[in-house]
Amino acid sequence: KLSNPLGVAEGILLDCKHEIERRQEDLDVDVATLKLLRSDSEAFEKDMTSILDRHRLNINKEWTTRAQVVQRVLDELTLVDQLRI
């Protein structure tokens, strides 16, 4: 090996190059996975926002309806009280 130091260095460099290429392939797969996860997360967030908005609207409608019922009951009680007088 010492008789051909350039050949040894070239062999080491080739090994390093192959390792870097292998790691780059692994990183490319990891980046693709992260992009997919980000896309899925964004889609999930949109879905959840839509569902929450729909439920908020339903709750709001229900509260409004119940408030109207309570107001009618109070109005009728007030009318009954007025008629008693």
MARTITOR-985543 format. One record per residue (C-alpha): residue in one letter; x, z, y. Coordinates in steps of 0.2 Angstrom, whole numbers, plus 5000, padded with zeros to 4 digits. Example, Ala and Ser with C-alpha at 12.3 -4.5 7.8 and 13.67 -1.06 7.14 Angstrom:
2
A506250394978/S506850364995/
! end
This chain:
85
K500050005000/L501450045012/S502149875008/N500649795016/P499949905030/L499049765038/G498149725022/V497649905020/A497049915038/E496049755035/G495249835020/I494849995029/L494049895043/L493049785031/D492349945023/C491950015040/K491049855045/H490049855030/E489550035033/I489050005051/E488049855045/R487149965032/R486850095044/Q486149965057/E484949905043/D484350085041/L484150115059/D483149945061/V481950015047/D481850185057/V481450095073/A480149995065/T479350145057/L479350235074/K478550085082/L477150085069/L476950275071/R476850255090/S475550115088/D474550225076/S474650375087/E474050275102/A472550205092/F472150375086/E472150445103/K471050305110/D469850345095/M469850535099/T469550505117/S468150395114/I467350515102/L467550665114/D466850565128/R465350525118/H465150705113/R465350765131/L463950645136/N462750705122/I463150885126/N462750845145/K461150765141/E460650905129/W461051035143/T460050935156/T458550925144/R458551105141/A458751145159/Q457251045163/V456251135149/V456751305156/Q456351245174/R454651195168/V454351355159/L454851455175/D453751345186/E452251375174/L452551555174/T452651555193/L450951465193/V450251585181/D450851735192/Q450151645208/L448451625199/R448351805195/I448451855213/
! end
